[in-house]
Amino acid sequence: MSSAQMTYEKYKARLAKEKMDEETIKKFKSLQENFSKTVNGYHTVNEAPIKESVWEEVNCEIAKSSFSISDEAKGNHESGKDNRFDNINISNKSAKVDGTDISISSYRLTTVCNDSDIGISENIIEEIRKRDSSFNYYSLLVRNEKENSFIEYMWYIIPKDYYVFRIDNLKHKIGKKGKKKDQIIGWESKYSSITFSMSSQLWYKFSIDELKKYMVCYTEVDNSKPKINYSQIYDSFCNTI
């Protein structure tokens, strides 16, 4: 195959993937009403915001009206993948807005880099890509906790190879103060960071504006409203004696 033909085939593949992404995002956008009802329903009982461990379960509850959920994680799943909606493997993530930035936690990478063995950048990137191979999209719930007890929730469906999550190279992260000043304390790239003292956990950090086109649903919750307690729920729905 000539170089021109190869370029054309890559172009066709990219267009096909973009079309698939658009159709996937469109289907998730159809869940707006159920998203709003479910998130607000959660807060009729709970004051604590929806974070990652809860988001897995809540996300399945929202998606099941339009998707076949064939693989719920329930806290026990392969690295990266949390849920499967139709034929789409999902990694559930949550984050809180800090100004305009968000930080997202990912894998612990102590097997390929740590304080006693800083590792090799190529091996670290290979390990990240290996774990990423278990899913297709991030299902990211971002919250903005306002001063007046209102919480904005924004739901994003993001292809795993979107540039803010794509790591092509890593450079040494150098300590700036204390005992580790001028020493290698981890690895970093434009949007990611690994710090040995934090269990070599991979973190992504970027502006929420980078995700605009991938937002599928939005709602706002008045978290100051009185909550229903578990006893009231039991009396209303479970007590048949």
Protein Blocks (a to p, Z undefined) as FASTA:
>chain_A
ZZklmmmmmmmmmmmmmmmmmmmmmmmmmmmmmmmmmmmmmmmmbmbdcdfklmmmmmmm
mmmmmpccfbdfklpacehiabdchjaccdddddddehjaccdddddfklmgcfklnbjf
klmmmmmmmmmmmpmbdcdddddddfkopacdddddddfkbmklpcfbdcddddfehjlg
oiafbdcdfkbccdfkloopacddddfklmmmmpfbdcdddfkbccddfklmmmmmmmmZ
Z
